[in-house]
Amino acid sequence: MSARTAVGIGGQRSTGDVAGVDAGAAEPASFPAATAPFLRIRGLSKRLGRTQALLDVDMEARADELLVVLGPTGAGKTTLLRTIAGLEQPDAGSIAMAGSDVTALDPAARDVALVFQNFSLYPRWSVRRNLEFPLRAPGRKIPEAEIQRRIGWAAELLKITRFLDREASRLSGGEMQRVAIGRAIVRRPRLFLMDEPLTNLDAKLREALRVELVELRRELKTPMVFVTHDQAEALSMADRIVVLSEGRVLQTGTPRQIYERPVSPVVALQLGQPAINLLRVRRVDGHWVAANGTPLMPADSSGPGEQLLGIRPEDISPGNDRGEAMRADQGEPTRADRGEPTRDDRGEPTRDDQGEPRRDDHAPEAVVKIVEYIGPTTTLLCDWAGAHVHIVIPRRGTFRPGDRIRPRINAARAVFFDVPPLQGGSV
């Protein structure tokens, strides 16, 4: 479907499961110096029973990049990471790191650190012993002084020095997560793979740790592939995002590119809260018109006559507030009476030359059904053009359920998709 624009951290999941990835059974094989991209995946496919977990996946991660793989549950995110790590063998395709094919290599030889969603620590071991574990694996032969130097370095970096002699079972969730990250970074791997490591934490701790992870990766200058279903994590952390759905890569780009110029409705719906508004439209007399005949915005003369219009809630202006006019007519306080701004979100005056509330009688009318005040923004759910449409404004405003407004679409921000079969109205 094409698009056009109008303009358990660390540790092991089960006994021996990640012994070659996280613990490290031996020193990795030697590889040529890393070049960009560091990780290159071509035509990767993997079937798990009757499920096609991955299908013809192409993906690259640069040598100094945090690449986020975004997708819902069942998209194939964990299978992708396990295949990169060597815990699963692909049915087809290739994986190269630093220019060398590693598709057939054992996990230990790939020198990657795979960090799981669950806090996979040894609960009766001290933090220090958990951190030491991957460095004392058979075959590593790291001097004791170097082991202790790495432990001290990781503990200071992750702010867990005071916990080194505490049992892991006595740590909070955030502390356990830091220890698990520490167990991954002491190995100095060539690549970090993170499987939804923040999912089990509360919202405030997730926000703090995602900032720390970004800073940590930049300091280490080690590439990281981070998978998540959380759009906030993807938008705030990623240098680039890979959108994965049903085992297929749908789009790859910067967070801004994915958010503002999605290639399909499926991609568009992955990002944004509230979700993007999708309306089926047709070209009539130079305008895009909704299914119920409501004119929405000007249309150029090229391209298909029927499209699926995508517009983000923040890219629709509520227009001149007719609710203000109604309240003024009824003698109720208006924005000006309350000392509030007298221009709408597009900078146009809400009152005419005589000081009366303006009515934009040429724009199609909408009815506000729900007003959600969310601190710095307000979300309006409106009945407009035969559909439920979300509008986000950057301040509280004076809107109330039942108000009649005249929304206007920012045409430069609109995205058009081919119309899917048997789909109409809004999505």
N, C-alpha and C positions, 0 to 999 in steps of 0.2 A: 504494500500500500504506500504510494508515494506521498510526499508532502511538498507544498509550495507555500511561499510566504507572500503576504500582500506587499510587502516590500522585499574448650577449656583452655583460654590462653595458656600456652606452654604446656609442659607436662605431657601425659599420655592418656589417650582415650580408653584404652584397655591394655592389659599386660602384653608388652611387646609390640603393640600396634604402631607406635611411633618411635620405636627404639632407634631406628636408623635415621629418623628425621629430627626429633627433638633431643633425644639423649645423645645420639651420635655414637655409632659403634666403632668408628675409626676415622682417621683423618681423611678428608675428601680427596678425590682424584684431582690432579692438577689440570687447570684450564687456561686457555689463552686470556690475555687481558680483556676486561669487559669493554664492550662497545655498545652504543645506543642503536637499537633497543637491547636491553640486557636479556629480557625474556621474549621469545617469539614462539607463538603457537599457531600452527597451520592445520586446518582441516580436522580438528580433534573431534572424535565421536566416541561415545561410550554408552553401551546398553546395560542396564541392570535388570535382569529378568525380562519382563515384558515392557519395561519402561525405557524409552530412549532418553537417557539422562542428559547427554550432550550430542549435538548434531552439527558437524562441520564448523566448529568454533575456530575463528581466527582472532588473535588477540596479541597485543604487544605491551610490554612494560619497559619504560626507559630506565637507564642506569641510576637516575636520581629522581624517582617519581613515586608518588602514592597513587596507585591505581585502584579505584573502588569498583567492584562488581556489584551492581544493584539489581535485585530481583525478588519476587515473592517467594514464599515457601514452595518448594518443588521445582524451582527454576533450574536447578542443577549446579548451584553455587558451591556446595560442599564437595560434590563429585569433581568439579573442576579443580578445586584446591588439592584434593587427595590425588588426583591424576598428575598435577604438576609436581607434587611432592614425591611421587613414585609409589604411593600406597595402593593405587589402582593402575592397571595397564589399559591404555586406550585400545579400542577396536580398530581405529584408523587415525591417521594424522601424526604430527610430530611436535616435539617440544625441544626447543633449543635455548641454552643459557650461555651468554657471553660468546655466542657464535658457534658453540659446540652442541651437537645433538645429544640429548640426555634421555631420550624416550625410553631406551632399554636399560638405563642405569638403575642400580639399587638406590633406595632412599638415602643411605648414608653418603653415597658418592656424589649426590646432588648438592649437598651442603646448603640445605634450606631449613628454616625453623617454622614449623607449622603450629599455630596457636589456636586452640579450640575454644568453643563457646563456654564450656564448663570449666570450673576451677580445678584443674587436674593436678593437685598437689598431693604429696604424701602427708596426711594429716598429723601423724605422730612425729614427723621429722621437724627439726627446727627450720627456720627460714634459710639459715646459712647452708644447712645440709641439702635442702631442696635446690638451692642455687648451685651447689657444688656438683650435684648429681650428673649433669650432662658432661661436665669437664673431667670426671673420673671414670668415664666409660672405658671399657677395655680397648686398647689400641691407641688411645689419645696420647698418653705419656706426656702430659703437661706438667712442668715443674710445680711444686707446691707453692713457691713464691708467686708464680704467675697466676695460679688458681686464686690465691687470696687477693692479689691485685685486681683481678677481674671482678671478684665478688664485691670488693670495696667500691670499685668504679660503678658497677651496676646499682648497688644499694644507694650510693650518693645520688646518682642520676635519677633514680625512681623514688627518692625520699623514703627509703625503708631501712636506713641504717640502724635505727633504734629497735627494729624488730628482728634483727639477725639471730638472736638467741631465743626467740619466742616460737612455740609450736605453731605450725600452720593452722591447726584447728582453732586457735584462739584469735585469729585475725578476722577483721570485718571483710565484707565482700570486696570493697575497693582495695583493701590491703592485699588480699589474696590475688586479686587481678594483677596488681603491681609485681608481686613476687613471681607470678606465672610469666609475665612479660620479661622479668629479669632473668628467669631461667632460659628464655629464648635468646636474649641479647648477649649473655656471657659467652656464648659459643661463637660470636662474631660470624654469623652466617652470611652467605652471599645474597640471600633473598628471604624476606619475611612473608609468610602466608597467614592471614588472620581470618578466622572463621567466626564472624559475628561475636567478637570478644566482649562487647559491652552490653549484650542483650539482657543478661541476668542482673544488671545493676539498676538502681532507681534513677529517675530522670536527672536529678541534679548531679549525681555522681557520673552518669554517662556523659553529660556535657563537659564536666571537668576533665575526665579521662580522655575524651576525644581530642581536646586541645593538647593535653600532654603527649598523646601518641603522635600528633602531627609534629610537635616540637622535637620529640625524641627521634623520629625518622629523619628529620632535617639535620639533626646533630650527627646521627650515625652515617648519613649519606648512603643508606642502603635501600634498594628498591623494596617496595611493599605492595602486595596485592591483598586488599581488604574487602571481604564480602559482607554484605548487609542487605536487609530488607527495609532499613530505616532511611527515608529520604533525607532527613535532617543530617544524619551522619554522612551520607553521600555528598550533599551540597556543601557542607562545611569543611570536610576533610580532603576531598579528592583534588588532585591535579587534573585527572581525567576520570570519566565515568564510563564503564561498559554496562549497558542495559541488557540483561539476560532474561529470557522468558521461554519456558518449555524447552530448555537446552540450547536455544539459539541466541546468538548475539544480534540484537535489533539495531543498536546504534552505539557508537563510541565517540566521545567528544568531551570538551570541557564542561563543567557544571552549567555555565551560562549557555553554551550551545545546546545542551540537552534540554534545558529548561525553556529556553526561548524559541528554539527551532527544532522541536521533535519531528522525527520522520514519519511517525504514525500515531494514531490515537492511543495505542497500547503504551508507547513510550511516553506520550504526553501525560497519561494518567498515572505514571510511576512517580512523578514529581509534582509537588504543589498541594497546599492545604489552605483553603478548600481546593478541590480538584478543578482542573481546567473545564470551562464550559464548552460543550460540543453541541452544535446546532446544525441540522441539515438545512441547506439553503439552495436557492436557485436564482439565476440571473434574470431580472425582469426590468426592462427600461433603465438600464445603467445602475441598478442597485441589486445587492444581495438581499433576497427576501426569504423570510422563514417559511416553514411549511404552512403556517396559518395565514400567510400573506403579509405579515409585518415587515416593512423595510428596515434593514439593520444597518447597512453601510454602503457607500458607493462601490461599484464593481467595475473593473476594467473589461475590455471587450474580448480578451484572449482567454483560452483555456476552456475546460468543460463548463457546461451550463448548470450542472448540479455538483455541489461540493459539500464537504463536512467542514464547517467553520469551527476552529478552535480559538478561544480567547480566554486568557487568564483573568480571574476575578479582579485583580488590581488594575487591569487594562480596560476596564469599563468605568466610565464616570457616571455617577448618578444624575448628572445634569443639574439644571436649575430645579431646586427642590419645590415641587408643587405642594408638598406638605406644609412648607413654610407659608406659601400663599394662602392655603386653607386656614392655617392657624391665625394668620394676620386678619383674614376676613372675619374670623370668629372672635377677634379681640384678644387672642392669646399672645404671650411673649414670643418674639421672633429672635433670630440670631442677633440682629442689631440691638434689640432691647436687652439682650443678655451680654452684650459686649463681645460676641463671638464673631469670627470671620464672616465677612459679607461677600466672599467670592467662593465659587464652587471649586472642586478638585482640579479643574482645568484652568483656573485663574479667571473665570468669567464672572461678572457681577451677578449677585443673586437678587439685586433690586434695580429697578429702572431709574430713569432720570428724575422722576418725581418721588423717588424713595419708596415706591411700592414694590412688593415682591414680584420678580419677573416670572412669566409663564412661557416656557418654550413650547408653544402649541404646535410646532411643526414636527416634533420628534414623537415616535410611538410611546405610548404610556405603559408603565409597569406599576404593579401594586406590591408594596413591601409586605411580606408575610411574617418574617422573623428578623429581629435585630439582635446580633450577638456582639457584645462589647468584650474585646479581648485585649485590654490594656492599650497598647500603642495603635491598634487598628480596630475597626468595626466591620463585621461581616453582615451584609444584607442578603437575605434570601427573598427573591422576588419572583412573581409570576409575570413573565414577559415573553412575548413572541410564541405563546403556546407552550412554554417550558418553564421549569424551575431554574433560575439563573442566579449564581452567586456574584456579588459585587463586594470588593474589599476597598474601604476608604481608610486613609491614614490617620484619621482622628475620629473621635466619638460622634461629632455632629449632633443633629437634632432629629434624626429619623425615628419614626415609631411605626409599629405594625398598622397597616391600613393606609399609610401615606401613599400618594400617587406621585411617581417620579418619571422622568423621561431619560432613560440611560442612553449613553453614547459610547460607541466602541472606538478605541484608538486603532484606526485602520493599519497603522504602521506595525502594530504588534500582533495582528491577526495571522493565523496559520490556517492553510487549507489542505485538506486531505481528500483523496478519492473517496467517493461514497461507497461504503460497504453494502453488499446486498442485504435486503430485508431489514435495513436499519433506518429509522426515521426519528424526527423530533430531536430530543436531547439524549445524551449518553451520560 
